[in-house]
Amino acid sequence: KSPSADASEEGLYAAICTALLRGQLRPGTPLRERYLAEEFQVTRGLVRKVLLRLGQEGKLELHANRGAYVPQPTREQVQEAYQARKALETGMLALLARQISPAQIARMQAHLRAEREASQSARREDSVKLAGDFHLLVADMLGNDLLREMLQRLIARTQMYVALFEPAQSSDCASDEHEEVVAALVRGDVAPAARAMLEHLAEVERRVLSRMGRAEPAPLADILRTALQGDS
């Protein structure tokens, strides 16, 4: 594969990811291979590879003989995903609270500073990603690869729910909610740390559910072209 093909693949991948995490591609939007290949002057094979990659990451829904679509979850699917996260993450946090080290606390606090900076700079896609990465820190600190893999799949799914439905201004609350979790860990309070995490996830779920069904379709090619130019 040529260097130009590599660049085109990464460019299209980055453009779609950026548009998704900014919440610019609406639920149920189809991403057609032929259309994208023509619009961005790349091969259908390259487009197919990018769409498959995004599907494997949970950022797109892939349907046999129908193609790739921006996720369009039901309320029940959103509730199930957050219920799974609540069960998994409160348990993980209770384990971590009993063994967390000062170095791990410092790492969490550094991450919170990055979250606040992204929020204050209005970098929405960075804010969404950093919010998800905060939760993966807990699994990383436990050193449990299986827990991390399970949580990463759930986070990829709920990150899309946040990007698709949650008001951009509301995502600013995430770092404040994360700070409550870290403050409880600093005090060594196991129950309050788990409770803060539970309340945080419940609040994000509430915000997502409150916005479902309100979004309007957007012009796909214009959005992706703008995202592609922004990353170049």
C-alpha positions as CSV (number, residue, x, y, z in Angstrom):
1,K,0.0,0.0,0.0
2,S,1.3,3.4,-1.0
3,P,2.1,6.2,1.6
4,S,-0.7,8.3,-0.1
5,A,-3.2,5.5,0.6
6,D,-2.1,5.3,4.2
7,A,-2.6,9.1,4.5
8,S,-6.0,8.9,2.8
9,E,-7.1,6.1,5.1
10,E,-6.0,7.9,8.3
11,G,-7.5,11.2,7.0
12,L,-10.9,9.7,6.3
13,Y,-10.8,7.7,9.6
14,A,-9.9,10.9,11.6
15,A,-12.6,13.0,9.8
16,I,-15.4,10.5,10.6
17,C,-14.2,10.1,14.2
18,T,-14.0,13.9,14.7
19,A,-17.5,14.3,13.2
20,L,-18.9,11.5,15.4
21,L,-17.3,12.8,18.7
22,R,-18.4,16.3,17.9
23,G,-22.0,15.0,17.6
24,Q,-22.3,16.3,14.0
25,L,-23.4,13.0,12.5
26,R,-26.9,12.3,13.5
27,P,-28.2,8.9,14.7
28,G,-29.1,6.6,11.8
29,T,-27.1,8.4,9.2
30,P,-25.9,5.9,6.5
31,L,-22.3,6.1,5.5
32,R,-22.3,4.7,1.9
33,E,-19.1,3.3,0.5
34,R,-19.7,4.5,-3.1
35,Y,-20.8,8.0,-2.0
36,L,-17.8,8.5,0.4
37,A,-15.3,7.1,-2.3
38,E,-16.6,9.6,-4.9
39,E,-16.8,12.6,-2.5
40,F,-13.3,12.1,-1.1
41,Q,-11.7,10.6,-4.3
42,V,-10.5,7.3,-2.7
43,T,-11.2,3.7,-3.5
44,R,-14.3,1.9,-2.2
45,G,-11.9,-0.7,-0.7
46,L,-10.2,2.0,1.4
47,V,-13.6,3.3,2.5
48,R,-14.7,-0.2,3.4
49,K,-11.6,-0.7,5.5
50,V,-12.2,2.6,7.4
51,L,-15.9,1.7,8.1
52,L,-15.0,-1.8,9.3
53,R,-12.4,-0.3,11.7
54,L,-14.9,2.1,13.1
55,G,-17.5,-0.7,13.4
56,Q,-15.1,-2.8,15.4
57,E,-14.4,0.1,17.7
58,G,-18.1,0.5,18.4
59,K,-18.4,3.9,16.7
60,L,-20.6,2.7,13.8
61,E,-23.2,0.0,13.4
62,L,-22.4,-2.4,10.6
63,H,-25.3,-4.3,9.0
64,A,-24.8,-7.2,6.5
65,N,-25.9,-6.2,3.0
66,R,-27.0,-2.8,4.2
67,G,-23.8,-1.0,5.1
68,A,-22.6,1.3,7.9
69,Y,-24.7,3.6,10.0
70,V,-24.2,6.1,12.8
71,P,-25.6,4.3,15.9
72,Q,-29.3,4.8,16.6
73,P,-29.9,3.2,19.9
74,T,-33.2,2.7,21.6
75,R,-33.8,4.0,25.2
76,E,-33.6,0.4,26.4
77,Q,-30.2,-0.1,24.9
78,V,-28.9,3.1,26.5
79,Q,-30.3,2.1,29.9
80,E,-28.8,-1.4,29.6
81,A,-25.3,0.0,28.7
82,Y,-25.3,2.4,31.6
83,Q,-26.6,-0.3,34.0
84,A,-23.7,-2.5,33.0
85,R,-21.3,0.4,33.5
86,K,-22.7,1.2,37.0
87,A,-22.4,-2.5,38.1
88,L,-18.9,-2.9,36.7
89,E,-17.4,0.5,37.7
90,T,-18.7,0.8,41.2
91,G,-17.2,-2.6,42.0
92,M,-13.9,-1.7,40.4
93,L,-13.8,1.6,42.3
94,A,-14.4,-0.2,45.6
95,L,-11.5,-2.5,44.9
96,L,-9.2,0.4,43.9
97,A,-10.1,2.6,46.9
98,R,-8.6,-0.1,49.2
99,Q,-5.2,-0.1,47.5
100,I,-4.8,3.2,45.7
101,S,-1.3,4.8,46.0
102,P,-0.3,8.5,46.1
103,A,1.2,8.2,42.6
104,Q,-2.1,6.9,41.3
105,I,-4.0,9.8,42.9
106,A,-1.5,12.2,41.3
107,R,-2.1,10.5,37.9
108,M,-5.9,10.9,38.3
109,Q,-5.5,14.6,39.3
110,A,-3.4,15.2,36.2
111,H,-6.1,13.7,34.1
112,L,-8.7,16.0,35.7
113,R,-6.6,19.0,34.7
114,A,-6.5,17.8,31.1
115,E,-10.3,17.4,31.2
116,R,-10.8,20.9,32.5
117,E,-8.4,22.4,29.9
118,A,-10.3,20.6,27.1
119,S,-13.6,21.8,28.5
120,Q,-12.5,25.4,28.9
121,S,-11.1,25.4,25.4
122,A,-14.4,24.0,24.0
123,R,-12.6,21.0,22.4
124,R,-15.7,18.8,22.4
125,E,-14.2,15.7,20.9
126,D,-11.3,15.8,23.3
127,S,-13.7,16.3,26.2
128,V,-15.7,13.2,25.3
129,K,-12.6,11.1,24.8
130,L,-10.9,12.3,28.0
131,A,-14.1,11.7,30.0
132,G,-14.1,8.0,28.8
133,D,-10.3,7.7,29.5
134,F,-10.9,8.8,33.1
135,H,-12.9,5.6,33.7
136,L,-10.3,3.4,32.0
137,L,-7.7,4.7,34.5
138,V,-9.5,2.8,37.2
139,A,-9.1,-0.5,35.3
140,D,-5.5,0.4,34.4
141,M,-4.6,1.0,38.1
142,L,-6.2,-2.3,39.1
143,G,-4.0,-4.0,36.5
144,N,-6.8,-6.3,35.3
145,D,-6.8,-6.7,31.5
146,L,-10.1,-8.5,31.4
147,L,-11.9,-5.8,33.3
148,R,-10.3,-3.1,31.1
149,E,-11.4,-4.9,27.9
150,M,-15.0,-5.2,29.2
151,L,-15.1,-1.6,30.3
152,Q,-13.5,-0.3,27.1
153,R,-16.3,-1.9,25.0
154,L,-19.0,-0.3,27.2
155,I,-17.3,3.1,27.1
156,A,-16.9,3.1,23.3
157,R,-20.7,2.5,23.2
158,T,-21.7,5.2,25.7
159,Q,-19.2,7.7,24.3
160,M,-21.2,7.6,21.1
161,Y,-24.4,8.1,23.1
162,V,-22.9,11.2,24.8
163,A,-21.6,12.6,21.4
164,L,-24.9,12.0,19.7
165,F,-27.4,13.2,22.3
166,E,-25.8,15.1,25.2
167,P,-25.8,18.9,24.9
168,A,-22.3,20.2,24.4
169,Q,-22.6,22.5,27.4
170,S,-23.7,19.7,29.7
171,S,-20.5,17.7,29.0
172,D,-18.6,20.4,30.9
173,C,-20.1,18.9,34.1
174,A,-18.1,15.7,33.6
175,S,-14.8,16.9,35.1
176,D,-16.7,18.3,38.1
177,E,-18.4,14.9,38.6
178,H,-15.0,13.1,38.2
179,E,-13.5,15.4,40.8
180,E,-16.0,14.2,43.4
181,V,-14.9,10.6,42.7
182,V,-11.2,11.5,43.1
183,A,-11.9,13.6,46.3
184,A,-13.5,10.5,47.9
185,L,-10.5,8.4,46.9
186,V,-8.1,10.9,48.4
187,R,-10.0,10.6,51.7
188,G,-9.9,6.8,51.4
189,D,-13.7,6.7,51.6
190,V,-14.8,3.6,49.8
191,A,-18.5,4.0,50.0
192,P,-18.6,7.7,49.0
193,A,-16.3,7.0,46.1
194,A,-18.5,4.3,44.7
195,R,-21.6,6.4,45.4
196,A,-20.1,9.4,43.5
197,M,-19.3,7.2,40.5
198,L,-22.9,5.8,40.6
199,E,-24.4,9.2,40.7
200,H,-22.1,10.5,38.0
201,L,-23.1,7.7,35.6
202,A,-26.7,8.1,36.4
203,E,-26.6,11.8,35.7
204,V,-24.9,11.3,32.3
205,E,-27.5,8.6,31.5
206,R,-30.3,11.1,32.4
207,R,-28.8,13.8,30.2
208,V,-28.5,11.4,27.2
209,L,-32.0,10.0,27.6
210,S,-33.5,13.5,27.9
211,R,-32.1,14.5,24.5
212,M,-32.9,11.4,22.5
213,G,-35.0,12.0,19.4
214,R,-34.4,15.8,19.3
215,A,-31.6,15.9,16.7
216,E,-32.0,16.9,13.1
217,P,-30.1,15.4,10.1
218,A,-27.0,17.1,8.9
219,P,-25.3,17.2,5.5
220,L,-22.8,14.3,5.6
221,A,-20.3,15.4,2.9
222,D,-19.9,19.0,4.2
223,I,-19.4,17.8,7.8
224,L,-16.8,15.2,6.9
225,R,-15.0,17.6,4.6
226,T,-14.8,20.3,7.3
227,A,-13.5,17.7,9.8
228,L,-10.9,16.5,7.3
229,Q,-9.7,20.1,6.6
230,G,-9.6,20.8,10.4
231,D,-7.2,17.9,11.0
232,S,-4.9,18.6,8.1
